[in-house]
């Protein structure tokens, strides 16, 4: 069950949450919030998938 949640978290973070992010402030590294949110999850998704893969091997 925990593995399913780890796979679902990036999916929800990239498909549902951006619909609720509005505005252009605050900026991080010159990017508006929607862009750094997507960039953050593009980097975190492999971490979640690697964790699921390691759990599967046990």
Helices and strands as residue ranges (DSSP letters): H 2-15, G 17-20, H 33-57
